[in-house]
Amino acid sequence: MTGGTMKPTADLYDDRGEDFQSLPLQMLNLGGVAHFSGPIRTVKCFEDNAVLKATVSEAGGGAVLVVDGGGSVRRALMGDMIAEIAASNGWAGVVIHGAVRDRIALAGIELGVKAIGSNPRKSTKLGHGVVDEIVEFGGVTFRPGATLFSDEDGILVER
């Protein structure tokens, strides 16, 4: 679900409380869509975006890709070209525990994008990474298939 049709995360939390995990990391809103939600898919990779690119090249079906980049901001895991691929393939959003690049271009793409920072340096493309395994960062467990809700206030994940 994208756009203004989603209930704000504060209201969702007020309604359902501890049904949710709340990500305490202060992620930046960088995409053209601020409110997004969907079932989680995951990629775990470190400074290498080949698996991320392959994953968003598949049909997204409204899913949110959660990328555990180990919190590294030394290399960007996604830029405008990969974000365009994700948007055109029906992904609702991408949440990156790492860096992105092309921030101005990302803001114009119809995709939710959250990351912890940016860096113009490209990632490696060696193909190191895993898809659809449980990932954890910021004290939150991201399970493939659970629903993630994101807006300007933050990120909630169903337990």
C-alpha positions as CSV (number, residue, x, y, z in Angstrom):
1,M,0.0,0.0,0.0
2,T,1.5,3.3,-1.0
3,G,0.4,6.9,-0.9
4,G,-2.0,8.4,1.6
5,T,-4.3,5.4,2.0
6,M,-2.2,3.9,4.9
7,K,-3.1,4.8,8.5
8,P,-0.3,6.8,10.1
9,T,2.2,4.5,12.1
10,A,1.4,6.5,15.3
11,D,-2.3,5.5,14.9
12,L,-1.4,1.9,14.0
13,Y,0.7,1.7,17.2
14,D,-2.1,3.3,19.3
15,D,-4.5,0.7,17.9
16,R,-2.4,-2.4,18.2
17,G,0.5,-1.5,20.5
18,E,2.9,-4.4,21.1
19,D,1.6,-6.3,18.1
20,F,4.4,-4.2,16.5
21,Q,8.1,-3.9,16.8
22,S,9.1,-0.2,16.3
23,L,12.5,0.5,14.7
24,P,14.3,3.0,16.9
25,L,17.0,3.8,14.2
26,Q,16.5,7.3,12.7
27,M,16.1,6.4,9.1
28,L,16.0,9.1,6.4
29,N,13.0,9.3,4.0
30,L,14.6,9.5,0.6
31,G,12.1,8.2,-2.0
32,G,9.2,9.8,-3.7
33,V,6.7,8.0,-1.5
34,A,6.7,8.7,2.3
35,H,4.0,6.3,3.3
36,F,4.4,2.7,2.3
37,S,3.7,-0.7,3.5
38,G,3.7,-4.3,2.4
39,P,4.9,-7.8,3.1
40,I,8.6,-8.0,3.8
41,R,11.2,-9.6,1.6
42,T,14.9,-9.5,2.7
43,V,18.4,-9.2,1.4
44,K,21.5,-9.4,3.5
45,C,24.6,-8.0,1.8
46,F,27.6,-6.0,2.8
47,E,28.8,-3.2,0.4
48,D,27.7,-5.4,-2.6
49,N,24.4,-4.8,-4.3
50,A,24.3,-7.5,-7.0
51,V,21.8,-9.6,-5.0
52,L,19.7,-6.5,-4.2
53,K,19.5,-5.6,-7.9
54,A,18.6,-9.1,-8.9
55,T,15.9,-9.2,-6.3
56,V,14.2,-5.9,-7.3
57,S,14.4,-7.0,-10.9
58,E,11.7,-9.6,-10.0
59,A,8.0,-8.7,-9.7
60,G,7.6,-7.0,-6.3
61,G,3.8,-7.4,-5.9
62,G,3.7,-4.5,-3.4
63,A,6.4,-5.9,-1.1
64,V,8.9,-4.0,0.9
65,L,12.5,-5.0,0.5
66,V,14.4,-4.8,3.7
67,V,18.2,-4.7,3.1
68,D,20.6,-5.5,5.9
69,G,23.7,-3.8,4.7
70,G,25.4,-4.1,8.1
71,G,24.9,-0.4,8.8
72,S,27.8,0.5,6.4
73,V,27.8,3.9,4.8
74,R,31.1,3.4,3.1
75,R,29.4,2.3,-0.2
76,A,25.9,3.0,-1.5
77,L,23.8,-0.1,-1.9
78,M,21.2,1.6,-4.1
79,G,21.0,4.5,-6.5
80,D,18.5,5.9,-8.9
81,M,18.8,3.1,-11.5
82,I,18.1,0.3,-9.1
83,A,15.3,2.3,-7.5
84,E,13.7,2.8,-11.0
85,I,13.9,-0.9,-11.5
86,A,12.2,-1.6,-8.2
87,A,9.5,1.0,-8.8
88,S,8.8,-0.4,-12.3
89,N,8.5,-3.9,-11.0
90,G,5.9,-3.1,-8.4
91,W,7.9,-2.8,-5.1
92,A,6.3,-0.6,-2.5
93,G,9.5,0.4,-0.9
94,V,13.1,-0.4,0.1
95,V,14.5,0.0,3.6
96,I,18.3,-0.1,3.7
97,H,20.4,-0.5,6.8
98,G,23.2,1.2,4.9
99,A,23.7,3.9,2.4
100,V,22.1,5.0,-0.9
101,R,23.3,7.5,-3.6
102,D,21.5,9.8,-6.1
103,R,19.4,11.4,-3.3
104,I,17.9,14.1,-5.5
105,A,16.8,11.6,-8.2
106,L,15.5,9.1,-5.5
107,A,13.1,11.8,-4.3
108,G,11.4,11.9,-7.7
109,I,10.9,8.1,-8.0
110,E,7.5,6.6,-7.0
111,L,9.1,4.3,-4.4
112,G,9.4,4.4,-0.6
113,V,13.1,4.6,0.2
114,K,14.6,4.7,3.7
115,A,18.3,4.5,4.5
116,I,20.6,5.6,7.3
117,G,22.7,7.8,5.0
118,S,24.2,8.4,1.6
119,N,27.5,8.1,-0.1
120,P,28.3,8.6,-3.8
121,R,30.7,5.7,-3.8
122,K,29.4,2.6,-5.7
123,S,29.1,-0.8,-4.1
124,T,30.9,-3.9,-5.3
125,K,29.1,-6.3,-7.6
126,L,30.5,-9.7,-6.6
127,G,27.1,-11.3,-5.9
128,H,27.7,-11.8,-2.1
129,G,24.4,-11.9,-0.2
130,V,21.4,-13.9,0.8
131,V,17.7,-13.5,0.0
132,D,14.6,-14.1,2.2
133,E,16.3,-15.0,5.4
134,I,15.4,-13.4,8.7
135,V,17.5,-10.3,9.3
136,E,17.8,-8.2,12.4
137,F,19.0,-4.7,13.0
138,G,18.2,-1.9,15.4
139,G,16.7,-4.5,17.8
140,V,14.0,-5.4,15.3
141,T,13.5,-8.8,13.6
142,F,12.4,-8.6,10.0
143,R,10.8,-11.9,8.9
144,P,9.9,-12.5,5.3
145,G,6.1,-12.3,4.9
146,A,5.5,-10.1,8.0
147,T,4.0,-6.7,7.2
148,L,6.1,-3.5,7.4
149,F,4.5,0.0,7.7
150,S,6.6,3.1,7.1
151,D,5.9,6.8,7.2
152,E,7.6,10.0,8.4
153,D,7.4,8.9,12.0
154,G,9.2,5.7,11.5
155,I,8.9,2.0,10.8
156,L,6.6,-0.6,12.4
157,V,6.9,-4.3,11.8
158,E,4.4,-7.0,12.7
159,R,5.7,-9.4,15.3
